[in-house]
Amino acid sequence: MGINDTITAFYNMVLPAVTTIEGKSDIKIVGSARRRMSAKEAIPENIHDIEFVMAHHPSTLMHFDLLLKQGKIKKGHAWGEKYKALIFQQIKFDVFFHVPENRGFQTWLRTGPSDANEWFVAHIKNNAPYVVKEGFIWTLESCVWKADIDETGKDRGTWMPNAQSVKIDCPDEWAWFELWGMPYIEPHIRSEFIYKTYMTIGHQFGVPRKLIQPPPPPPEQTGLF
């Protein structure tokens, strides 16, 4: 069985249980396989691993536990609610789960390439009016500064969200690139060079107000105490 057949078999095995709260299927191949498919290139038979992102849902997690119990997959080094590493037909699969608020960011992050992602995240950390922490995006003004003074006296701290921080909804990759003031970039041409090209002097980050979610209301008091 070739790699394309293995990927298709895994997709068909998982798809019935991949659903969102709204009851829609939501699963996408990412990583180097997606970048190659975007470039209309064949996925190499000796590829090291295959990566998917899919919607987080209790039924999906239960389905993976059932596949494990049935012996159709083998557990890898991680088996959590946000990430599962597993073996299917002698191929390593990495499965990442997202929720509606971070679907776009997680899809971009897991598509890679990793060196371009690392540069991009480091750049926006010092320049963007947003904070990327805990797998979500937050408005800068709603976060708090956490100081970290090193041995030279330099503050290497960072902005951190708290219970009052305002989360930004990032439902897809188009919204993600819009947030950073860039057009949508196809997976196969994403690179550090491309990102640097767009983020030159004079670049302006996007401020899509429609993507900002208000903080949750305080709980209602149901009794005297």
C-alpha positions as CSV (number, residue, x, y, z in Angstrom):
1,M,0.0,0.0,0.0
2,G,1.4,3.4,-1.0
3,I,1.5,6.5,1.2
4,N,-1.5,8.1,-0.6
5,D,-3.5,4.9,0.1
6,T,-2.5,5.0,3.8
7,I,-3.4,8.6,4.2
8,T,-6.8,8.0,2.5
9,A,-7.5,5.0,4.7
10,F,-6.7,7.0,7.8
11,Y,-8.9,9.9,6.7
12,N,-11.8,7.6,6.0
13,M,-11.4,5.8,9.3
14,V,-11.4,9.0,11.3
15,L,-13.9,11.1,9.3
16,P,-17.1,9.7,10.6
17,A,-16.3,10.9,14.1
18,V,-14.7,14.2,13.3
19,T,-17.4,16.8,14.0
20,T,-17.7,20.3,15.4
21,I,-20.3,21.4,18.0
22,E,-22.4,22.5,15.0
23,G,-22.3,18.9,13.6
24,K,-20.0,19.6,10.6
25,S,-17.0,17.6,9.6
26,D,-13.7,19.5,10.1
27,I,-10.4,17.8,9.3
28,K,-7.5,18.9,7.2
29,I,-4.1,17.4,6.3
30,V,-1.2,19.8,7.2
31,G,2.6,19.7,7.5
32,S,4.9,19.0,4.6
33,A,2.2,16.8,3.0
34,R,-0.1,19.8,2.6
35,R,2.7,22.0,1.3
36,R,3.6,19.4,-1.3
37,M,-0.1,19.0,-2.3
38,S,-0.4,22.7,-2.6
39,A,2.6,22.7,-5.0
40,K,1.0,19.7,-6.9
41,E,3.9,17.5,-5.9
42,A,3.8,13.9,-4.9
43,I,4.0,13.0,-1.3
44,P,7.3,10.9,-0.9
45,E,6.8,7.3,0.2
46,N,9.5,7.7,2.8
47,I,7.9,10.7,4.5
48,H,8.6,10.6,8.2
49,D,5.1,11.5,9.5
50,I,1.7,12.7,8.4
51,E,0.0,15.6,10.3
52,F,-3.7,16.4,10.6
53,V,-5.7,19.1,12.3
54,M,-9.3,18.5,13.3
55,A,-12.0,19.9,15.4
56,H,-12.0,19.1,19.1
57,H,-15.1,17.2,20.1
58,P,-15.7,14.6,22.8
59,S,-17.0,12.1,20.3
60,T,-13.8,12.4,18.2
61,L,-11.6,11.8,21.3
62,M,-13.8,8.7,22.1
63,H,-13.4,7.5,18.6
64,F,-9.6,7.5,18.8
65,D,-9.8,5.6,22.1
66,L,-12.0,3.0,20.4
67,L,-9.6,2.7,17.4
68,L,-6.8,2.1,19.9
69,K,-8.8,-0.5,21.8
70,Q,-9.6,-2.3,18.5
71,G,-6.0,-2.4,17.6
72,K,-6.4,-0.3,14.4
73,I,-3.9,2.2,15.7
74,K,-1.0,2.2,18.2
75,K,-0.4,4.9,20.8
76,G,2.6,7.1,20.3
77,H,4.4,9.3,22.8
78,A,1.4,11.7,23.4
79,W,-2.3,11.0,23.9
80,G,-3.9,14.2,25.1
81,E,-7.0,16.3,24.3
82,K,-4.9,18.8,22.2
83,Y,-2.5,16.4,20.5
84,K,-2.2,12.7,19.8
85,A,0.8,10.9,18.3
86,L,-0.1,7.5,16.9
87,I,1.0,4.8,14.4
88,F,-1.3,3.6,11.6
89,Q,-0.1,1.0,9.1
90,Q,3.5,1.6,10.2
91,I,3.3,5.3,9.5
92,K,3.5,8.0,12.3
93,F,0.5,10.3,12.4
94,D,0.4,13.5,14.5
95,V,-3.2,14.8,15.2
96,F,-3.7,18.3,16.5
97,F,-7.1,19.4,17.8
98,H,-8.5,23.0,17.5
99,V,-11.5,24.9,18.6
100,P,-13.4,27.5,16.5
101,E,-11.4,30.4,18.0
102,N,-8.0,29.1,17.0
103,R,-8.8,27.0,14.0
104,G,-7.0,29.4,11.6
105,F,-3.9,29.8,13.8
106,Q,-3.5,26.1,14.4
107,T,-3.9,25.2,10.8
108,W,-1.3,27.7,9.8
109,L,1.1,26.7,12.6
110,R,0.9,23.0,11.8
111,T,1.3,23.6,8.1
112,G,4.7,25.1,8.5
113,P,7.5,25.2,7.5
114,S,8.8,25.4,11.0
115,D,11.7,27.8,10.4
116,A,9.4,30.4,8.8
117,N,6.9,30.0,11.6
118,E,9.6,30.5,14.2
119,W,10.7,33.8,12.5
120,F,7.1,34.9,12.1
121,V,6.1,34.3,15.7
122,A,9.3,36.0,17.0
123,H,8.7,39.0,14.8
124,I,5.1,39.6,15.8
125,K,6.0,39.1,19.5
126,N,7.9,42.4,19.4
127,N,5.8,44.3,16.9
128,A,2.2,43.3,16.7
129,P,-0.7,44.7,18.6
130,Y,-1.7,41.1,19.4
131,V,-0.3,38.4,21.8
132,V,-0.1,34.7,20.8
133,K,-0.1,32.6,23.9
134,E,-1.6,29.2,24.9
135,G,-2.6,28.5,21.3
136,F,-4.9,31.5,21.1
137,I,-4.6,35.2,20.0
138,W,-5.3,38.0,22.4
139,T,-5.5,41.8,22.1
140,L,-2.3,43.4,23.4
141,E,-4.0,46.0,25.6
142,S,-5.9,43.4,27.5
143,C,-2.9,41.4,28.5
144,V,-0.5,42.0,31.4
145,W,3.3,42.3,31.3
146,K,5.1,39.6,33.1
147,A,8.6,40.8,33.9
148,D,11.7,38.5,33.7
149,I,14.9,40.2,34.6
150,D,18.0,38.3,33.5
151,E,21.5,38.4,35.0
152,T,22.4,41.5,33.0
153,G,19.4,43.5,34.3
154,K,17.6,43.3,31.0
155,D,13.9,42.6,31.1
156,R,13.1,39.7,28.9
157,G,9.5,39.5,30.0
158,T,6.4,39.0,27.9
159,W,2.8,39.9,27.7
160,M,0.5,37.3,29.2
161,P,-3.3,36.9,29.1
162,N,-5.4,36.6,32.2
163,A,-9.1,36.0,33.0
164,Q,-10.0,39.5,31.8
165,S,-8.1,39.3,28.5
166,V,-9.9,39.7,25.2
167,K,-9.6,36.8,22.7
168,I,-9.5,37.3,19.0
169,D,-11.5,34.9,16.9
170,C,-9.4,33.3,14.1
171,P,-11.7,30.9,12.3
172,D,-9.5,30.2,9.3
173,E,-6.1,31.0,7.7
174,W,-7.5,33.9,5.7
175,A,-8.4,35.6,9.0
176,W,-5.0,34.9,10.4
177,F,-3.2,36.5,7.5
178,E,-5.7,39.4,7.6
179,L,-4.7,40.0,11.3
180,W,-1.1,40.4,10.3
181,G,-1.9,42.7,7.3
182,M,-0.9,40.2,4.7
183,P,-2.7,38.6,1.8
184,Y,-3.4,34.9,2.0
185,I,-0.2,32.9,1.1
186,E,-0.5,29.4,-0.5
187,P,1.1,26.7,1.7
188,H,3.8,25.8,-0.8
189,I,5.3,29.3,-1.0
190,R,5.2,30.1,2.7
191,S,8.8,30.9,3.8
192,E,10.8,33.2,6.0
193,F,11.8,35.2,2.9
194,I,8.1,35.7,1.9
195,Y,7.1,36.8,5.4
196,K,10.1,39.2,5.6
197,T,9.2,40.6,2.2
198,Y,5.7,41.6,3.4
199,M,6.8,42.7,6.8
200,T,9.2,45.5,5.7
201,I,9.4,49.0,7.0
202,G,6.0,50.7,6.7
203,H,4.0,47.4,7.1
204,Q,0.8,47.8,9.0
205,F,-0.9,45.1,10.9
206,G,-4.6,44.4,10.4
207,V,-7.2,45.5,13.0
208,P,-10.3,43.6,12.1
209,R,-12.7,44.6,14.9
210,K,-15.2,42.0,13.8
211,L,-12.8,39.3,15.1
212,I,-12.5,40.6,18.6
213,Q,-14.5,38.6,21.2
214,P,-15.6,40.4,24.4
215,P,-14.5,38.9,27.7
216,P,-17.1,36.5,29.2
217,P,-19.6,38.1,31.6
218,P,-19.1,37.5,35.3
219,P,-21.2,34.6,36.8
220,E,-24.6,35.5,38.0
221,Q,-25.2,35.4,41.7
222,T,-27.9,32.8,42.5
223,G,-28.2,33.4,46.2
224,L,-27.3,35.6,49.1
225,F,-23.8,34.1,49.2
